[in-house]
Amino acid sequence: MEPGAKSKQPPARNKKDWARILQGVRGTVSYGASLQSYTSFRIGGPAEVLIEPADVEDLRRVMAQARAENIPTFVVGGTNLLIRDGGISGIVVSLKKFKAIRQEPGHVLYAEGGVGMPTLIGYAVRRSLTGLEWGAGIPGTVAGCVVMNAGTRLGEMKDSVKAVRLLDLRGRMRDIPAADIPFSYRRAHLPRGIVVGVWLQLKPGEHGRVEKTVKEYLQYRKDTQPLTLPSAGCVFKNPPHDSAGRLVEAAGLKGVRVGDAQVSEKHANFVVNVGHARAGDVVTLIKKVRAAVKKQSGITLELELKVVGQA
């Protein structure tokens, strides 16, 4: 169930109810925890219940018990995410404890879903493996980058994925070859479930050259994008044969603010949190930008950003 959908909300539950529902869960369980630190935007209301499962079997238990009680679940960890100020009802799952990486024969890396992309790229560089340089500067998790088919001008996730390990809503573990996953612009069309790991097909490279490419591209992104401020990456998808950033800049919107949410002065397709922005500020600013671009160019910008939760 989509947390931000206009659907019937589950009945209110107290900690005694949750203790019964989550009996046997070995991971970390928190009630009413702020989700700000779980997003690159550093914005978001509380989770009704936030769980960091200990391992795959623990995650399977969480999903089974949530399904039995008809409780909605949502996984945090992607970059292009805005959580509304009212937070998320039901169970929010973080894969923070899913941090393992291993190298397999044939220049393949297997990374669990909670591994951060900077960590994974560093692991590949140390082993002189090439194929992930495009991801330099992306702060999201491996699972989040698969789900949204994260990408930059150098490439995207689908270029590296060999297979995805997914725990479906019935608790079945499925290993899905990349050839069976329809990838599109900023989306992997996967069955419903949770990406717990991914196999990445890389190639051998010369260590110094791989490291140099990562450093150069990271510097390019620092020079052209506001990587030092909290953001969710690009807000809008690029329309065919054009750039969303160019359209926003052409509409004179660089630097425009609503509260502490600002259209970046460095890259107009980024909204940055310059202090203590609220999700409501970001949503209002996005509406303002879309209206101005529509008026100036006739183009309706499509969101790349995913907005979830209650207002």
N, C-alpha and C positions, 0 to 999 in steps of 0.2 A: 504493500500500500504506500502510495506517495504521501509523505508526511504533510506536505503543504496542500493536499487535495481537499476539496470541499466535501469530505465524506463524514459519516457519522463517527464521532469521537468515542473511544473506548470508555467504559465507566471508570470513575475515579478509584484508584487503588491506594491503600496505605502501605506502610513498610511491612506490616504483618502479612498482607496479601502478597507483596513482592517476595518476601522471604519464602513463602510457600511455593510460589511460581518458579523461583530461581533456585530451589533446593538442589544441592549437588554441584552448582556452578563453582569452579575452582578459581576463576579469574577475579579481577578487581571489579567490584560493584559500587557505584556511587549514585546517590539520589540528588536530583536537582543541580547537578554539576554544570557550571558554565561551559559552553562549547567553543568559546573564543580561541582557546589555545589549540583547538583541533582543526582550525581553518587557517589558511595563509592570509586571509583578510583580517584575522584577529577580531572578528565580529560574530555575534551569535548569542541567542538566549540559552536557557538551560535545557538539559535533557531530563525528561521525567526519570529515566534510569539510564545510566551510562555503564556499559560493560566492556572490559578488556579481557576477552577470553584467554585462558592460559595456553591453549593449543587447539588443534583442529577438532579433537573429540569434545573439548569444552564448548567450542563454537557450535558443534553439532547439537549438543545438549540444549544450549541457549535457543537455537532455532527451532528445535523440536518442541520445547516447552512454550515458546512464544506462539507457535502454530496451534498447539493444543488449546491455548487460552485466547486465540484470535487477537493477539497483540501485534500491532504494526512494528516493524523493525526498519532501521535505516543505518547504513554504514558510512562513517565519516573517513576522510583521508584524501579526497581529491583536491585539486587546486582551484578549479573553476566552480566554487561553491559559495553561496551566500545563505546563511541561516538566519531566518527572521528573528526579531527581538523576542517573540513569545516562545521561542524554543521549539522543541520537538517532543510530541507525545509518544508514549510507548517506550520501546527499547532502542537506544542508539548503541551501535557496536563500533568499537575501535580495534583495529588489528595491530595496535602498538607492540604487542608481544610477539608478533609474527615477523621476526627479524632475520631469519636464517638465509644465508646465501651459500650455494655450493657450485663448484665447477664440475661439469660432466664431460665425457668424451665428445670429441668433435667440436670443440670450442663453444660449448653450450653452457650457459649459466642458468641455474634455477634459483629464483628469488621468491621468498614468501611475500604475501600481499602487503605487509606492513613496512617493508623495506623502503626507505626514502630514496628517491632517484639520485640525489647527490652521493649517497652511500654506495649505491649500485654502480654508478659511473666510476667512482674512485676504485672500487673493487676490480672493475674491468681494466682500468688504466694500469693498475699495479700488476696485472697479469698480461699486459700487452695485447689486450683484445679490443678490436675496433668494431664500431657499429652503433654505439650509444652516444657518440659525441654531440649529436643533435639535441640531446636532452640537457646539456649544460645550463644550469640556472633554473631548471624546473624544480620547485620545492616539494611537489606532491609525492604520494606513495606509489609503489609499483602497481598496486591494484587500481588506484584511482586513475593512473595514466593509461592503463589498459582499457578501463571502462569508457573513458572519454577519448580514447585514441589521441592522446596528447601529442602535440607536434610543434615544430618550429620551421623556419625556412629551410633548414638542412635535412629535415626528415620527420617521421612520425613513428608512433609506437608500432604500428602494423608492419613497418619495415624490419623490425627485429624479432617479433613474436614468432615462436615456433609452435607453442601450445599453451593453453590456459587450463589451470586446475580450478574447478568451480564446485562449491558446495551448493546444491540446488535447494529449493524451498522444502523438499521432502527429505532432506538430510542425506542425499546421495552424492558421493564424490564423483565428479565427471572430469576427465581429461579430454579437452576439446582441441583438436589440431587447428592451427591457424587457417588452413585451407577451408575449414568448415565454419569460420567466423566471418560474416559479412562486415567489413570495416567501411565506414564512410567518414566524411569530414567531422571530426571531433566526436565520433561515436563508434563503439564496437557493439554490434547487434548480437548480444549474448543471451542465453536463456536466463530467466530470473534466478537470482541466487547471489552468492558472495564469491568474489575472486580471492582465493586463498594463496595462489602462487602462479608463477608464469615461467615458462622455459623461453630463453632468448637465444636465438642463433646468431652468434657473433663470428668474427674472422680474426685470424692472427694478424698482428700489426707490429710495427716497430715502436717500442715503448716511448722513445723521445718524441716521435711524430704524433702518436695518439695523445700524449700528454699536452703537447704544444697546441694541437687542434682544439682540445677541450678548453685550455686556458684562453686561447684567442677568441673562441666563440663566446665564452663567458664574459670576456672583456667587451666584446661587441654588444652583448645584451646589456651589460652595465652601462655602456655609453648611450644606448638607444632606448632603454626601458627603465622604469623606476623600481629597480630591484631592491633598493634600500628601504622602501616603504611597503607596509602591508597592502597587498592587493590580491585579487583572484585571477590574475593574468588578464588576457583579453576578454573584454566584456561582450563584444559583438562578433558574430561570424563575418568574415569578409564576403561581401556580395560578389557575384560572378564578375570577373575582369575588373575588380576595383578593390580598394582597401577601406575597411571601416574606419581606421585611424585617419586616413586622408579626408574622408567625408565629415568626420567629427571636427577635424581641424578647420576644414573649409567653411564649416558653419560657425566658426569663431568661438568654439567652446572650450579650448584649452584653458585650464586653470579655473573653470567655473566650479563653484562649491555649493553644496547644500549641507549645512552643519560642518562636520569634519570629513565629509566625503567630497573628494575633488577629482575632476577630470585631470589626469596627469599633465603637467606642463612639458614633460619629456616625450610622452607617447600618448596620443589622444584616445587610443582604444583601451587605455587602462583607467580604472577608477581606483584611487588610492585612499587609504585611511591615514589622514594627517594628524590624528590625535585620538579622539574617542568617538569615532563615527558609529552611528547606529545603522542597523539594516534598513530602517525606514528612510534614513538619509540617502542611502545608496539607491533604493528603489525610486525615490522621488527624483534623484539626479538622473537616473537612467531614463525615466519617462520624459524628463525635460530634454535630454539629449536626442532621444528618438524623435520627439516632436519637431525639434529644430532641424534635424537632418532631413526629415520628411518634407518639411516646408521648403528647405533650401535646395534639395536635390530631387525630391520626389521618390526617394528610396526609403523603404521601411527596413530598418536594421533588425536582424534576427539575433536573439540572445544566444551567446555561447555560454554565458554564466548560467548556472543552475540555482534556482531560488527555491528553498524548502522551508518548512516549518510554519508556525502560526504567527500572524502579525501582532 
